[in-house]
Amino acid sequence: MISLPEASLLALFLETLFYGVFFTFYWLTLGILLKKYGVQRGLLLPVATLLLCIATAHLIIDFIRALEAFVLNVDTIGADAYYSNLASPLELTKTALYVTQPTVADSVLVWRCYVLNNRSLLVGIPGCIVLLANGAIGYYIVWCLSRTVAGTSVYTTIPGLITTFYILTMLISIDMTALISWRIWRSRRSISGGSAELLPVLIVIVEGGAIYATSVLALLLAFLTGSNGQYPAMDIGPPVVGIVFCLVILQVHFCVGNNPQPSSPSKSFTNLFGEQGEQNVGYGIERMIQETDHSV
């Protein structure tokens, strides 16, 4: 089995790789969102920037920890003992950032699902409750880790809560993605050629949810099997969250945005995903949203 120092180095390498992808996607997304207005600049742009800041801070901390473990403190405590200290300030900060990143991104996912389902409280309230509960569990885990002593293993500290956090994180992504996809698929009946027009958006949403859920599933399986492979899977989490967030916006813009509809209204479904709504798909779903809004 891979040792803890080796897993930490592999985690740093993979995190740097995924961060580079996220950094590139962010600037592409920034160029798109700066040309938009309304919800794109008011919500999606600040969230994307916040996700980048969190991922950057997480990467910087990992570089500092690697420097301390393999260079500065190598003759005093050694890399293995250094990374085994769960209560170190840098470790706790890094874990708190990991909890914050999916919480921020999932908040936007819950909001999108809430708006698409006619602002139904039956969707919004449960989604918010699960999201807040998961965030509370995550930060409670950070507090519990701060109370550990040297030599304590993460597998013996609070394994139940950690498993619960991973499962809830994955379920939020799967459930919200499924509800959004179902809403889009159901709306195809009221749109001429709806299946063909909505299919690109549906594929984008499912792809994004699948990528994120798969990364969390890999982390969960590594943790349950007691493998140090959980550390690479965990450290790529913050950039992967940002990649998925920007990827949805970019794919909606470039895939859906190539089918212009001059007569469509300015507000549309694609506003929720970063596109201005000057497309056939935006027009069709805007009609669906307007009709459902008038019925409530």
C-alpha positions in Angstrom: 0.0 0.0 0.0 1.2 3.5 -0.8 2.7 5.3 2.2 1.3 8.5 3.6 4.2 10.7 2.4 4.0 9.2 -1.1 0.2 9.7 -1.2 0.7 13.3 -0.2 3.2 13.9 -3.0 0.9 12.2 -5.5 -2.0 14.3 -4.2 0.1 17.5 -4.6 1.0 16.6 -8.2 -2.6 15.7 -9.2 -4.0 18.8 -7.4 -1.6 21.0 -9.3 -2.6 19.4 -12.6 -6.4 19.8 -12.0 -5.8 23.3 -10.7 -4.2 24.2 -14.0 -7.3 23.0 -15.8 -9.6 24.9 -13.4 -7.5 28.1 -13.8 -7.8 27.9 -17.6 -11.5 27.2 -17.4 -12.0 30.1 -15.0 -10.5 32.7 -17.3 -12.6 31.4 -20.2 -15.7 31.6 -18.1 -14.7 35.1 -16.9 -14.5 36.3 -20.5 -18.0 34.9 -21.1 -19.7 36.1 -17.9 -18.3 39.7 -18.2 -20.3 40.1 -21.4 -23.5 39.0 -19.7 -25.8 40.8 -17.3 -28.3 39.9 -14.5 -27.8 36.6 -12.8 -24.7 35.7 -14.7 -22.6 38.7 -13.3 -24.5 39.0 -10.1 -24.2 35.3 -9.0 -22.3 33.0 -11.2 -19.2 35.3 -11.6 -18.7 35.9 -7.8 -19.2 32.2 -7.1 -16.7 31.1 -9.8 -14.2 33.6 -8.4 -14.8 32.4 -4.8 -14.3 28.8 -5.9 -11.0 29.8 -7.6 -9.8 31.6 -4.4 -10.6 28.5 -2.3 -8.8 26.2 -4.7 -5.8 28.5 -4.8 -5.6 28.7 -1.0 -5.9 24.9 -0.7 -3.1 24.4 -3.2 -0.8 27.0 -1.5 -1.4 25.2 1.9 -0.4 21.8 0.3 2.8 23.3 -1.1 3.7 24.8 2.3 3.0 21.4 4.0 5.1 19.6 1.4 8.0 22.1 2.0 7.8 21.7 5.7 7.5 17.9 5.6 10.2 17.1 3.1 12.6 20.1 3.5 12.3 22.2 6.7 11.3 19.5 9.2 12.8 16.4 7.6 15.5 16.1 10.2 13.2 16.7 13.2 9.9 14.9 12.9 10.0 13.3 9.4 7.4 13.5 6.6 5.3 10.6 7.9 4.9 12.0 11.4 4.3 15.5 10.0 1.4 14.3 7.8 0.0 12.2 10.6 -0.7 15.3 12.8 -4.4 15.8 12.1 -4.6 18.8 14.5 -2.0 21.0 12.8 -3.3 24.5 11.9 -2.5 24.0 8.2 -4.3 20.6 8.1 -7.3 22.0 9.8 -7.4 25.0 7.4 -7.0 22.7 4.4 -9.9 20.5 5.6 -12.1 23.5 6.3 -11.5 24.8 2.7 -12.3 21.3 1.4 -15.7 21.5 3.2 -16.4 25.0 2.0 -15.8 24.4 -1.7 -18.5 21.8 -2.4 -20.9 23.7 0.0 -20.6 26.8 -2.1 -21.0 25.0 -5.4 -23.9 22.9 -4.2 -25.7 26.0 -3.0 -25.8 27.2 -6.6 -26.9 23.7 -7.7 -29.8 23.8 -5.2 -30.7 27.3 -6.3 -30.9 26.2 -10.0 -33.0 23.2 -9.1 -35.3 25.5 -7.0 -35.8 28.0 -9.8 -36.4 25.4 -12.5 -39.0 23.7 -10.4 -41.2 26.8 -10.3 -39.6 28.0 -7.0 -41.2 25.1 -5.2 -40.6 25.1 -1.5 -40.9 21.3 -1.7 -37.6 21.3 -3.6 -35.9 24.4 -2.0 -36.5 23.6 1.7 -35.3 20.0 1.7 -32.3 20.9 -0.5 -31.3 23.7 1.9 -31.8 21.5 4.9 -29.6 18.7 3.6 -27.0 21.3 2.3 -26.8 23.1 5.7 -26.7 19.8 7.6 -23.9 18.5 5.4 -22.0 21.8 5.9 -22.5 21.6 9.7 -21.2 18.0 9.7 -18.2 19.0 7.7 -17.2 21.8 10.1 -17.9 19.7 13.1 -15.4 17.2 11.6 -12.9 20.0 11.5 -13.5 20.8 15.1 -13.2 17.1 16.1 -9.9 16.9 14.3 -8.6 19.9 16.2 -9.1 17.9 19.4 -7.0 14.9 18.4 -3.6 14.1 19.7 -0.4 13.2 17.9 -0.5 9.7 16.3 -4.3 9.6 16.0 -5.6 8.1 12.8 -8.5 9.6 10.8 -10.0 6.1 10.6 -10.4 5.9 14.4 -11.4 9.5 15.1 -14.9 10.1 13.6 -15.2 7.6 10.7 -19.0 7.6 10.8 -19.3 11.4 10.4 -16.7 11.5 7.6 -18.6 8.7 5.8 -21.8 10.6 6.3 -20.3 13.8 4.9 -19.1 12.1 1.7 -22.4 10.3 1.2 -24.5 13.5 1.6 -22.2 15.4 -0.7 -22.6 12.8 -3.4 -26.4 12.5 -2.9 -26.8 16.3 -3.1 -25.1 16.3 -6.5 -27.0 13.3 -7.8 -30.4 14.3 -6.5 -30.2 18.0 -7.7 -28.8 16.9 -11.1 -31.6 14.3 -11.4 -34.3 16.9 -10.6 -32.9 19.5 -13.0 -32.6 16.9 -15.7 -36.1 15.6 -15.1 -37.5 19.1 -15.3 -35.7 19.8 -18.6 -36.8 16.5 -20.1 -40.4 16.9 -19.0 -40.5 20.4 -20.6 -39.7 19.0 -24.1 -43.4 18.2 -24.6 -44.3 21.9 -24.8 -41.6 22.8 -27.2 -41.5 22.2 -31.0 -38.6 19.9 -31.6 -38.0 20.1 -27.9 -36.1 16.8 -27.6 -33.4 17.9 -30.1 -33.1 21.4 -28.6 -33.0 20.4 -25.0 -30.7 17.4 -25.4 -27.4 19.5 -25.4 -28.3 21.2 -22.1 -29.4 17.9 -20.6 -26.1 16.2 -21.6 -24.1 19.1 -20.1 -25.9 18.9 -16.8 -25.7 15.1 -16.5 -22.0 15.1 -17.5 -21.2 17.7 -14.8 -23.1 15.9 -12.1 -21.5 12.6 -13.1 -17.9 13.9 -12.9 -18.4 15.4 -9.5 -20.3 12.4 -8.1 -17.6 10.0 -9.4 -14.8 12.0 -7.8 -16.6 11.9 -4.4 -17.4 8.2 -4.8 -13.7 7.4 -5.4 -12.9 9.3 -2.3 -15.5 7.5 -0.3 -14.4 4.0 -1.5 -10.7 4.9 -0.7 -11.7 6.0 2.8 -13.9 2.9 3.5 -11.1 0.6 2.4 -8.5 2.4 4.6 -6.3 3.3 1.6 -4.1 6.3 1.6 -5.4 6.9 -1.9 -8.0 8.9 -0.2 -5.6 11.8 0.1 -5.1 12.3 -3.7 -8.8 11.9 -4.2 -9.5 14.5 -1.5 -6.9 17.0 -2.6 -8.2 17.1 -6.2 -11.7 17.9 -4.8 -11.5 21.7 -4.8 -10.2 22.1 -8.3 -12.7 19.4 -9.6 -15.6 21.3 -8.1 -14.4 24.5 -9.9 -13.9 22.6 -13.2 -17.4 21.2 -13.1 -18.9 24.6 -12.3 -17.1 26.3 -15.1 -17.5 23.4 -17.5 -21.3 23.6 -17.3 -21.2 27.4 -18.1 -18.7 26.9 -21.0 -20.6 24.0 -22.6 -23.9 25.7 -22.4 -22.4 28.8 -24.0 -20.5 27.1 -26.8 -22.9 24.2 -27.5 -26.3 25.9 -27.0 -25.1 29.4 -27.9 -24.5 28.4 -31.6 -28.2 28.1 -32.3 -29.5 31.7 -32.4 -33.1 32.7 -32.0 -33.5 36.4 -32.6 -37.1 36.5 -31.4 -36.4 34.9 -28.0 -36.9 36.9 -24.8 -33.9 38.2 -22.9 -34.6 36.1 -19.8 -34.4 32.3 -20.2 -33.6 29.0 -18.6 -30.0 29.3 -19.8 -29.5 32.3 -17.6 -29.2 29.7 -14.8 -26.2 28.2 -16.4 -24.4 31.3 -17.7 -25.9 31.8 -21.1 -27.9 34.9 -22.1 -30.8 33.0 -23.5 -30.6 34.0 -27.2 -31.2 30.5 -28.3 -34.1 28.2 -29.3 -33.7 26.2 -26.1 -33.7 29.3 -24.0 -36.9 30.5 -25.7 -38.7 27.2 -25.3 -37.9 26.7 -21.6 -38.6 30.4 -20.9 -42.1 29.8 -22.2 -42.4 26.8 -19.9 -41.1 28.8 -16.9 -43.5 31.7 -17.6 -46.5 29.4 -17.9 -45.7 27.6 -14.6 -45.0 30.9 -12.9 -48.5 32.2 -13.9 -50.1 29.0 -12.6 -48.8 29.4 -9.0 
